Amino acid sequence: MFKLKIPPPVYALSLGLLMWLLNQYIPVAHWISSPWNKVGLVLIAIAFSFELWSALLFFRSHTTVNPMKPEHSHKIVTSGLYQFSRNPMYVSLLIVLLGYAIWLGGITPFLLLPLFVFLITTQQIIPEEKVLEKKFGQEYLSYKARVRRWL
């Protein structure tokens, strides 16, 4: 229904808001207190650096970084983090949400992490893969066989 219609950062921001709401209004337990919750901020910083690195690889390859238009891709990026994950930008968004959940410190925010994986997989990754398979054929199928979708 929403396939390739909502930018992945919008999913992440929306779920981040839901995480905050759950933490504020349905706090099951607060299990990560200060200063340990600051580990979440470190994860967020690392995730943003991975996000930037991944985007730079797309720019260097002169191909689109726009996840809404995979048909505009000119090349499959397979270097850097793309050797370990076909979707390091989405992994980075997941790590941002994980870091945010740690920073919030409650259990309920963690409940939305699987929802993010489900939404991004069904609404973004699988539709992208279909477009890239059609556009790049065996080259993309070989890449899919070598490198995992998430990690």
C-alpha positions in Angstrom: 0.0 0.0 0.0 2.7 2.5 1.0 5.5 0.8 -0.8 8.1 3.4 -1.8 5.8 6.2 -0.9 7.1 7.2 2.6 10.8 8.1 3.0 12.5 5.8 5.4 13.6 8.6 7.7 9.9 9.4 8.2 9.3 5.9 9.4 12.2 6.3 11.8 11.0 9.7 13.1 7.4 8.4 13.5 8.5 5.4 15.4 10.9 7.6 17.5 7.9 9.7 18.5 5.9 6.6 19.3 8.8 5.3 21.4 8.8 8.6 23.4 5.0 8.4 23.8 5.2 4.8 25.1 8.0 5.7 27.4 6.1 8.7 28.8 2.6 7.3 29.0 3.0 3.5 29.2 6.2 3.0 31.2 6.4 -0.7 31.9 9.8 -0.4 33.6 12.8 1.9 33.6 15.8 -0.3 33.4 18.6 1.9 32.0 19.4 4.8 34.2 21.9 7.7 33.9 24.8 7.6 33.2 24.4 4.3 31.4 21.7 5.6 29.1 24.3 7.8 27.5 25.5 4.7 25.7 22.5 5.3 23.4 23.9 8.7 22.4 27.2 7.0 21.4 25.2 4.5 19.3 23.3 7.3 17.6 26.6 9.1 16.7 28.1 5.9 15.3 24.9 5.3 13.3 24.9 8.8 11.8 28.6 8.3 10.8 27.7 5.0 9.0 24.7 6.8 7.4 27.0 9.5 6.1 29.6 7.0 4.9 27.0 5.0 3.0 25.6 8.1 1.3 29.0 9.2 0.3 29.6 5.9 -1.4 26.5 6.6 -3.5 27.7 10.1 -4.5 31.1 8.7 -5.4 29.5 6.2 -7.6 27.3 8.9 -9.3 24.1 7.1 -8.5 21.0 8.1 -6.7 20.7 8.0 -3.0 16.9 8.6 -3.2 15.2 5.5 -1.8 11.9 6.6 -3.4 13.3 6.2 -6.9 15.4 3.1 -7.1 14.8 3.0 -10.9 17.1 6.0 -11.1 20.1 3.9 -9.9 23.0 3.8 -12.4 25.1 1.4 -10.5 25.0 -1.1 -7.6 27.2 0.0 -4.8 29.1 -2.9 -3.3 32.0 -1.3 -1.5 32.4 -0.1 2.1 29.5 -1.1 4.4 27.7 -2.5 1.3 30.1 -5.5 1.5 28.4 -6.5 4.8 24.8 -5.3 4.3 22.7 -4.5 1.3 21.0 -1.8 3.3 23.5 -0.1 5.7 21.4 3.1 5.7 18.4 1.2 7.0 20.6 -0.6 9.5 21.9 2.8 10.6 18.3 4.1 11.1 17.6 1.0 13.2 20.8 1.7 15.3 19.6 5.3 15.8 16.3 4.0 17.1 18.1 1.4 19.3 20.3 4.2 20.7 17.2 6.3 21.3 15.5 3.5 23.1 18.6 3.0 25.3 18.7 6.8 26.0 15.0 6.8 27.0 15.8 3.9 29.3 12.4 2.2 29.5 11.4 -1.2 28.2 8.4 -0.1 26.0 10.5 1.8 23.4 12.3 -1.4 22.5 9.0 -3.0 21.5 8.9 -0.8 18.4 12.3 -1.9 17.0 10.8 -5.0 15.3 8.0 -2.9 13.9 10.6 -0.7 12.2 12.4 -3.7 10.7 9.0 -5.1 9.4 7.9 -1.7 7.9 11.2 -1.0 6.2 11.5 -4.5 4.9 8.0 -4.7 3.5 7.4 -1.1 2.4 10.9 -0.2 1.2 13.5 -3.0 0.9 11.5 -5.6 -0.9 10.0 -3.2 -3.5 13.5 -1.7 -4.0 14.9 -5.2 -4.6 12.3 -5.9 -7.2 13.2 -2.8 -9.1 17.0 -3.4 -8.8 16.5 -7.1 -9.9 14.6 -5.9 -13.0 17.1 -3.2 -13.8 20.4 -5.0 -13.1 19.5 -8.6 -13.5 22.1 -11.2 -12.7 24.6 -8.6 -11.3 22.1 -7.7 -8.6 21.0 -11.3 -8.0 24.7 -12.3 -7.5 25.1 -9.4 -5.0 22.0 -10.5 -3.2 23.4 -14.1 -2.9 26.7 -12.7 -1.4 25.4 -10.0 1.0 22.7 -10.2 3.5 19.7 -7.9 3.5 20.2 -6.5 7.0 23.4 -7.9 8.6 
